[in-house]
Amino acid sequence: ISALQDEIGVTVKGQVSAEINASFLGGLGAAYMNIAINDINNIIQRKPGAVALLYTVSVVEIPSILDVLLMDPVAIVDVVDNLFKLVNDLTLGRRGIVTQFRAPFIGNAVSKALGAGTSENFLEKARRSVKGTLDQVLSTYEVDDGESTAADLIANVLTDLLGNELGILMDDVSVTYYEHGTTSRTAYDQYNRDLEIKSLMWTIPFGQIFTVELPPLNFDLENSNFPVQIKLDSSENPSLNLQWNLKLAFGFDEKDGFFIYTFPELEESEFFIRADFNLPIDAASAKLLYFLNLGFHDIDIAFGAGIFVDIDKANAMRKADNPNSVSYGRMTLDELKNKVPQKKDLFVICAAAAAGVTVDDFVAELDIPIPGLDKIQPWIPKLNVGGDSSGENTALQAIIKKELTTKRGPRSSNRFLLNPTDRRRLENSIPQTSHRGLRMLCADE
């Protein structure tokens, strides 16, 4: 085209000018640019100086990760809300893994005590409490020169709402700041502008210990038309003792955005539930097939369960997590939404349950309803077991234990499925004075 121009003398007249004003989010700086072309013909002929460019840029400071985080406070609130909703749906929601899990011997008693499948479970209460307050606090937050940061403020708000108001924290919510190396992260408890902080993370130590009173167990089934007649008498109301802990962590990375952390360096599971149920019964009687009377006195029935839910990135992604990566243990929101084939695989549940029954005194005797035999009834032998004055001998003891897991993969030849760390954690939570049936939960042989 340049050759043709020389030959036919093409000329184009016209001027072009443009102005651009830009302001950086968060008041971090501004930029002005003016582009002027006095003669488009000079552009076509590639003459030097055809374009005049004037610009000015003023930057207050290079934005830190906290500045970037606060550019959109609503996004923080939405992430916290969505995270609580996701974890709730997968664990305590209507189809959550804890809701649908039936522990051996005690069924869904634990999930009911936690409010699983309802809007009254602790994660739903936390979500409702946090959303409005956190939105208001962040919308009015102003950066100052103090030691506290916006991330610290979020941790304080969560501690106040979840701990002081709802009472579902075992400790304060903490925030950790990270520098990134090539293959690892360095953690700091406090923010320092002299450090090159690339990500931060909040850790919420949920937890409670409480007792649920159950209805008294006194019932009578003595209809003479039935071949089995049973009568129970208990002077004490049964109760379910419950202890649970959930370590939930999430954060923000300047490159990958928000993420959830799965604690791959910890051997113990993130979600731990221990429940035990003890029922003393003064007496119980039964008649079998109209002629065999059974009597039980001083019966102690105990149930116990330890339930562990592990947040497992490798199990969810179906590939090994690289420990030599700055994203080790972290799952971004994009990975959670688009790269996890089955969301429920993010949580692996293991459980151990045990039941024990002791009977101090047991009597069995024949009661033959034949006319005329009542005179010889006192002469018919009785079976009487236990009931000695020393209290050391019991008539009957029965203990049964079971363990199971939802983890994918080949079934282990070992019938005990809890990992050693979780088993020790369970053992430490059970007093030595507890019923033997409960202490059997932590047995490994």
C-alpha positions in Angstrom: 0.0 0.0 0.0 2.9 2.4 0.7 4.2 1.9 -2.9 0.8 2.7 -4.4 0.7 5.8 -2.2 3.8 7.1 -3.7 2.5 6.6 -7.1 -1.0 7.9 -6.9 -0.5 10.4 -4.1 -3.2 9.3 -1.7 -3.9 11.9 1.0 -6.3 11.7 3.9 -7.2 14.7 6.1 -8.7 14.5 9.6 -7.9 14.7 13.2 -8.7 12.3 16.1 -8.3 12.9 19.9 -9.4 11.0 23.0 -9.2 11.4 26.7 -9.3 8.7 29.4 -9.8 9.3 33.1 -9.5 6.3 35.5 -9.9 5.9 39.2 -8.6 2.8 41.0 -11.0 1.1 43.4 -10.6 1.8 47.0 -9.1 5.3 46.4 -5.7 3.8 45.7 -4.9 6.2 42.9 -5.9 7.7 39.5 -4.8 7.9 35.9 -5.3 10.5 33.1 -4.5 9.9 29.4 -4.8 12.1 26.3 -4.3 10.7 22.8 -4.2 13.1 19.9 -3.7 12.5 16.1 -3.4 15.8 14.2 -3.4 14.2 10.8 -4.5 10.7 10.0 -2.5 10.9 6.8 0.7 11.0 8.9 -0.3 7.6 10.4 -0.8 6.1 7.0 2.6 7.4 5.8 4.2 6.2 9.1 5.7 9.6 9.8 7.4 9.9 13.2 5.4 11.9 15.8 2.1 11.1 14.2 0.6 10.3 17.6 0.8 12.6 20.6 0.3 10.9 24.0 0.0 12.7 27.2 -0.6 10.8 30.5 -0.3 11.2 34.2 -0.6 8.4 36.8 -0.9 8.9 40.6 -0.8 5.9 42.8 -1.1 6.3 46.5 0.4 2.9 47.2 0.5 -0.6 45.8 -2.7 -2.3 46.9 -2.2 -5.1 49.5 -4.2 -8.2 49.7 -6.4 -6.6 52.4 -7.0 -3.6 50.1 -8.1 -6.0 47.3 -10.3 -7.9 49.8 -12.1 -4.8 50.9 -12.8 -3.6 47.4 -15.9 -5.7 47.4 -17.2 -6.2 51.0 -20.4 -7.8 49.8 -18.4 -10.6 48.2 -16.9 -11.5 51.6 -20.4 -11.7 53.2 -21.7 -13.8 50.2 -18.7 -16.2 50.5 -19.2 -16.7 54.2 -22.9 -17.3 53.7 -22.3 -19.7 50.8 -19.6 -21.6 52.7 -21.8 -22.1 55.7 -24.7 -23.2 53.4 -22.4 -25.6 51.5 -21.0 -27.3 54.6 -24.5 -27.4 56.2 -26.1 -29.0 53.0 -23.4 -31.6 52.9 -23.3 -32.5 56.6 -26.4 -31.4 58.6 -28.8 -30.6 55.8 -31.8 -32.7 54.8 -29.6 -34.9 52.7 -26.4 -34.3 54.6 -24.0 -37.1 55.5 -24.5 -36.7 59.3 -28.3 -36.4 58.9 -28.6 -39.7 56.9 -26.0 -41.6 58.8 -27.5 -44.1 61.3 -25.0 -45.0 64.0 -25.1 -48.7 65.1 -27.4 -49.3 68.1 -28.6 -45.7 68.6 -29.8 -45.0 65.0 -30.4 -41.3 64.3 -30.4 -40.2 68.0 -27.2 -38.1 67.5 -28.4 -36.4 64.3 -31.7 -35.5 66.0 -29.8 -34.0 69.0 -27.8 -31.8 66.7 -30.9 -30.6 64.9 -29.7 -32.2 61.6 -32.2 -31.9 58.8 -33.8 -28.8 60.3 -33.3 -25.1 60.3 -32.3 -25.2 63.9 -28.9 -26.9 63.6 -25.8 -24.9 64.6 -24.6 -24.2 61.0 -28.0 -22.8 60.0 -28.1 -20.6 63.1 -24.6 -19.4 62.4 -25.4 -18.5 58.8 -28.5 -16.5 59.7 -26.7 -14.7 62.6 -23.5 -13.8 60.7 -24.9 -12.5 57.3 -26.7 -9.3 58.3 -24.2 -8.2 61.0 -21.1 -8.9 58.9 -22.6 -7.0 56.0 -23.3 -3.9 58.1 -19.9 -3.9 59.8 -17.9 -4.3 56.6 -19.9 -1.7 54.7 -19.0 1.0 57.4 -15.4 -0.1 57.9 -12.7 2.5 57.5 -9.0 1.6 57.1 -6.8 3.1 59.9 -3.2 2.9 60.9 -3.8 0.6 63.8 -2.6 -2.9 64.2 -6.0 -4.5 63.6 -7.0 -5.2 60.0 -10.3 -5.9 58.3 -9.5 -9.6 58.5 -9.1 -9.2 62.3 -12.4 -7.3 62.4 -14.1 -10.2 60.6 -12.6 -12.7 63.1 -13.8 -10.5 66.1 -17.4 -10.3 64.6 -17.5 -14.0 64.1 -16.3 -14.6 67.7 -18.9 -12.3 69.1 -21.8 -13.7 67.1 -21.0 -17.4 67.3 -19.4 -17.5 70.7 -21.0 -14.9 72.9 -24.5 -14.9 71.4 -25.0 -18.5 70.1 -22.6 -20.3 72.4 -21.3 -22.6 69.7 -17.5 -21.9 69.8 -14.9 -23.8 71.8 -12.4 -20.9 71.3 -12.1 -17.5 69.5 -12.0 -17.3 65.8 -8.5 -16.7 64.5 -6.9 -15.3 61.4 -3.6 -16.3 59.9 -1.5 -14.5 57.2 0.7 -16.2 54.7 3.7 -15.4 52.6 4.1 -17.7 49.6 7.3 -19.4 48.5 7.8 -21.6 45.5 6.5 -24.8 47.1 5.3 -23.8 50.6 3.6 -21.1 52.7 4.9 -19.3 55.8 2.3 -18.5 58.4 2.0 -15.4 60.7 -0.4 -14.7 63.5 -0.4 -10.9 62.8 -0.4 -8.8 59.7 2.8 -6.9 58.8 2.9 -4.6 55.8 6.7 -5.2 55.5 5.9 -8.8 54.6 4.7 -9.9 51.2 1.4 -11.4 52.3 -0.3 -13.3 49.5 -3.2 -15.0 51.3 -5.0 -15.1 54.7 -7.3 -17.6 56.4 -9.9 -17.7 59.2 -10.3 -20.7 61.5 -13.6 -21.2 63.3 -13.4 -23.8 66.2 -17.1 -24.7 66.5 -18.1 -26.9 69.5 -20.4 -27.7 72.4 -20.9 -30.1 75.3 -24.5 -30.6 76.5 -27.0 -33.2 77.7 -30.4 -34.0 76.2 -33.1 -35.3 78.6 -35.2 -38.1 77.1 -38.7 -39.3 78.2 -38.8 -41.8 81.0 -38.7 -45.5 80.0 -41.7 -47.0 81.9 -44.0 -49.2 79.8 -46.2 -52.2 80.3 -47.2 -54.8 77.8 -49.0 -57.4 79.8 -52.0 -58.3 77.6 -52.8 -61.9 78.4 -53.6 -62.6 74.8 -50.0 -62.0 73.7 -47.4 -64.9 73.9 -44.9 -62.3 75.1 -45.5 -59.9 78.0 -43.0 -57.3 79.1 -43.0 -54.7 81.9 -40.2 -52.2 82.6 -39.8 -49.9 85.6 -37.2 -47.1 85.8 -36.9 -44.5 88.5 -34.6 -42.3 86.5 -35.0 -40.4 83.2 -32.5 -41.4 80.5 -30.3 -38.7 79.0 -28.0 -38.4 76.0 -24.7 -36.7 76.6 -23.3 -35.1 73.5 -19.9 -33.5 72.7 -19.1 -32.2 69.2 -16.3 -30.1 67.6 -16.0 -28.8 64.1 -12.9 -27.0 62.8 -13.9 -25.0 59.8 -11.4 -22.8 57.9 -11.7 -20.6 54.8 -9.6 -17.8 53.3 -8.7 -15.6 50.5 -5.8 -15.9 48.1 -4.8 -12.9 45.9 -4.4 -15.2 42.9 -7.0 -17.9 43.4 -9.7 -16.0 45.3 -11.6 -17.6 48.2 -10.9 -21.1 49.3 -11.8 -23.7 52.0 -9.1 -25.5 53.9 -9.1 -29.2 54.6 -6.2 -29.5 57.2 -4.3 -32.3 55.4 -1.4 -32.0 57.9 -3.7 -33.0 60.8 -4.4 -36.7 61.3 -7.5 -36.2 63.3 -10.8 -35.5 61.6 -12.3 -31.9 61.5 -15.7 -32.9 62.7 -15.9 -35.0 65.9 -19.1 -36.2 67.7 -19.2 -38.3 70.8 -22.5 -39.4 72.3 -23.3 -41.7 75.2 -26.6 -42.9 76.6 -27.1 -44.5 80.0 -30.3 -45.9 81.3 -30.6 -47.5 84.8 -33.7 -49.8 85.1 -34.8 -50.9 88.5 -36.7 -54.0 87.4 -38.0 -55.7 84.3 -40.2 -58.7 84.0 -41.3 -60.8 81.0 -43.4 -63.9 80.3 -42.6 -66.0 77.3 -45.1 -68.4 75.7 -47.4 -68.2 78.7 -45.4 -70.4 81.0 -41.8 -69.0 81.5 -41.5 -66.0 83.8 -38.3 -63.9 83.6 -37.3 -61.3 86.2 -34.4 -58.8 86.0 -33.3 -56.4 88.7 -30.8 -53.6 88.7 -30.3 -53.3 85.0 -27.8 -50.9 83.4 -28.0 -50.2 79.7 -25.3 -48.1 78.1 -24.8 -47.0 74.4 -22.0 -45.0 73.1 -20.9 -43.7 69.7 -17.9 -41.8 68.3 -18.5 -40.2 64.8 -15.7 -38.6 62.8 -16.2 -36.6 59.6 -12.9 -35.8 57.7 -12.8 -33.1 55.0 -10.8 -34.8 52.4 -9.6 -32.9 49.3 -7.9 -35.9 47.7 -11.0 -38.0 48.1 -13.2 -35.3 46.6 -10.9 -34.5 43.6 -10.1 -38.2 43.1 -6.4 -37.5 42.8 -3.6 -37.0 45.3 -2.9 -33.5 46.7 0.6 -32.2 46.1 2.3 -31.3 49.5 4.9 -29.3 47.6 2.4 -26.7 46.5 1.2 -23.4 48.0 -2.3 -24.6 47.4 -1.8 -27.8 49.4 -5.0 -28.6 51.4 -6.9 -25.7 49.8 -10.0 -26.0 47.6 -11.1 -22.9 45.7 -14.7 -22.1 45.1 -14.3 -22.9 41.4 -12.9 -26.4 42.3 -15.8 -27.0 44.7 -18.4 -25.9 42.1 -17.0 -27.4 38.9 -14.3 -30.0 39.6 -15.7 -32.2 42.3 -17.7 -35.0 40.7 -19.6 -35.9 43.9 -19.9 -33.1 46.5 -20.5 -35.6 49.2 -17.1 -37.2 48.6 -15.6 -34.1 50.3 -16.6 -35.5 53.6 -15.6 -39.0 54.8 -17.4 -40.3 57.8 -16.2 -43.1 60.2 -18.0 -44.2 63.3 -17.6 -46.6 66.2 -20.5 -47.6 68.4 -20.8 -49.9 71.3 -23.6 -51.1 73.6 -23.4 -52.8 77.0 -25.9 -54.4 79.3 -25.3 -55.5 82.9 -27.9 -57.3 85.0 -27.2 -57.8 88.7 -30.0 -60.2 89.4 -31.8 -62.6 87.1 -34.6 -65.1 87.9 -36.3 -67.6 85.6 -39.2 -69.9 86.7 -41.9 -72.0 85.2 -45.5 -70.8 85.5 -47.7 -73.5 84.0 -51.3 -72.4 83.8 -52.9 -75.8 84.3 -55.7 -76.2 86.9 -54.6 -78.2 90.0 -50.9 -77.6 89.5 -50.8 -74.5 91.6 -50.2 -76.6 94.7 -46.9 -78.0 93.4 -45.8 -74.6 91.9 -43.6 -73.8 94.9 -41.7 -77.1 94.4 -40.7 -76.4 90.8 -37.0 -75.3 90.6 -36.1 -71.7 89.8 -33.0 -70.4 88.2 -31.5 -67.5 90.2 -28.3 -65.9 89.0 -26.3 -63.1 90.7 -27.8 -61.1 93.5 -25.1 -61.8 96.1 -24.5 -59.4 98.9 -21.0 -58.5 97.8 -22.2 -56.8 94.6 -19.1 -58.1 92.7 -20.9 -60.8 90.7 -23.5 -59.9 88.1 -26.0 -62.2 86.5 -25.5 -61.1 83.0 -23.1 -58.9 81.0 -23.3 -58.4 77.2 -21.2 -56.0 75.1 -21.2 -55.5 71.4 -19.2 -53.1 69.2 -19.3 -52.1 65.5 -17.3 -49.8 63.3 -18.0 -48.5 59.8 -16.9 -45.9 57.2 -18.1 -44.3 54.0 -14.7 -43.9 52.5 -14.3 -45.2 49.0 -11.7 -47.8 48.1 -11.1 -51.5 48.9 -12.4 -52.7 52.2 -9.8 -53.2 54.8 -9.2 -56.6 56.3 -9.1 -55.0 59.7 -12.6 -54.7 61.2 -11.6 -51.5 63.1 -11.7 -48.5 60.8 -11.0 -45.5 62.9 -7.5 -44.0 62.4 -5.3 -44.2 65.5 -5.4 -40.4 66.2 -9.2 -40.3 66.2 -9.3 -43.4 68.4 -7.0 -41.7 70.9 -9.1 -38.6 70.8 -12.2 -40.7 71.5 -10.4 -42.4 74.4 -9.4 -39.2 76.0 -13.0 -37.9 75.9 -14.3 -40.9 77.9 -13.9 -40.9 81.7 -12.5 -44.0 83.2 -15.5 -44.2 85.5 -17.8 -44.6 82.5 -19.8 -47.7 81.8 -17.7 -50.5 80.3 -19.9 -50.5 77.2 -18.9 -46.9 76.5 -15.2 -47.5 77.2 -15.3 -50.3 74.7 -15.6 -47.6 72.0 -11.9 -46.9 72.0 -10.7 -50.5 72.2 -8.6 -51.5 69.2 -8.4 -55.2 69.7 
